[in-house]
Every structure is written in C-alpha cells, then in structure tokens.
Amino acid sequence: MEDYTQIINQNNTDSLSFRWYAYYQRSRAYEKLDEKQKAISDWTEVIRGDNSFAEAYISRGNLYKAIGDKENAITDYKAADKILQQHLNGVFGGAMAPETQETFNKVRNKLLQMGVSMPAPQITTGLTLQSIAKIEIERALNLAKLEPQHPTIQDFDAQLQDLYKQLANTQPQVDNRVLKELILNTAYQKIENFERERSQLLKKFAPNNPAIELIDNQKSELEALIRRNSF
C-alpha cells in the first residue's frame, strides 16, 4: 500500500497509466486491510481513469453493499451490468469470454438478491456485426467468379446496405475499428485455409488448374477486402 501511494504521489500530473494501475492495486490492498472507505475512494479513482472497467464497479459495489449503502451498490452493479452486456453485444469487439459471461451472470444474481430484476440482455448488435463480416467475406469469394452486376452480388450488396443501416442506429455506437477487426480476422483465416488447400492441390495439378486459379482469384478478392478495411 505504501509503495502504491508513492507511485500515485510521484505521478500525479503526467502519467495516468501508472497512477491508474497504482490506484487499482492500492484499492485491493485496502480491501485486504478491511479499510473499506479508502478502498471505495481508490476504486472511484480507477473508474475516473477508465469508466468502462466493469471490475471496478463490481468491487466498489461490493464495498458499498458491505457498509450497508444499498443504493450506491445497486448503481454500481447496474453500471457493471451495462458494460458487460456491451461486451456480450460485441461493442468492444470479439466474443465474450466464458469467464466474462460468468461475471455477467454473477452481477445479475447480485442485483436479483437485492430485489432488482434486469431485462434480458440485448445481443442484436453482436449478431449484426457477425452478419456483416460473414456477408463481406461471401461477397468477396463470389466476386472471384462473378461480375459486380450479377444478381448474387447485388443481393449481397442489398443485405450489407441494410445491415450497415442497422448498425448505424445501434446504441451505444460501435467503434468502426471493431467491425474492421472482425472482417480482417475472418478474411485472414480464410486466406490461411486457402493457402493450405492450394499447397495440397499443387502436389497433383499444375498452377493453371481451374481449382487452383479459383483459389488464387478468391485470395485476391479477400486481399482487396483486407486493404479496404486496414487501419
């Protein structure tokens, strides 16, 4: 605790990352020392530095509950619930890890035990993100053998237009980098699979074999998709 205090005092103006981590660790130390009010104060500083950190809200909520401050405990649990639901919904990118899902369930149970029932989590944004990435990949693969004016490509374009409109209307807004990362990861994985398949085909056929040429064209379209979505 004394060491973290020294770090906080030495970095009180220009090094938020050091101070944030020191507040985080000192709050845990205060908890072990059973100094609840000081721990609450430090968790508040952690939240001030990063208001999307669910653990801080949960820990501060637990402390509020322990000192009998039910109102503030519920407020913090609800804040954590909202952040965790955003993870579930794909707002921060990727899929919710099993341990995060478990934490989400525990927060819901805490609220229920305190007489607060929460509506079922909405996961439409996550489904929209996954659908966009999937269709972008399918569109690229079909462009390897079809013209952009082909009805199949036009159908993909119509679906994507509708999905992008849905995404634009979601709350909270998804950072564009989240979708780009999802598309990139899917495309890179597909290219990796194609490279393995191409390597196997080359053991039997010449490079101008139609199956190998199709793979090359599909890889080329995926690479173009990657360039359009690169950061």
Secondary structure, 3 states (H helix, E strand, C coil): CHHHHHHHHHCCCCCHHHHHHHHHHHHHHHHHCCCHHHHHHHHHHHHHHCCCCHHHHHHHHHHHHHCCCHHHHHHHHHHHHHHHHHHHCCCCCCCCCHHHHHHHHHHHHHHHHCCCCCCCCCCHHHHHHHHHHHHHHHHHHHHCCCCCCCHHHHHHHHHHHHHHHHHHCCCCCCCHHHHHHHHHHHHHHHHHHHHHHHHHHCCCCCCCCHHHHHHHHHHHHHHHHHHHCCC
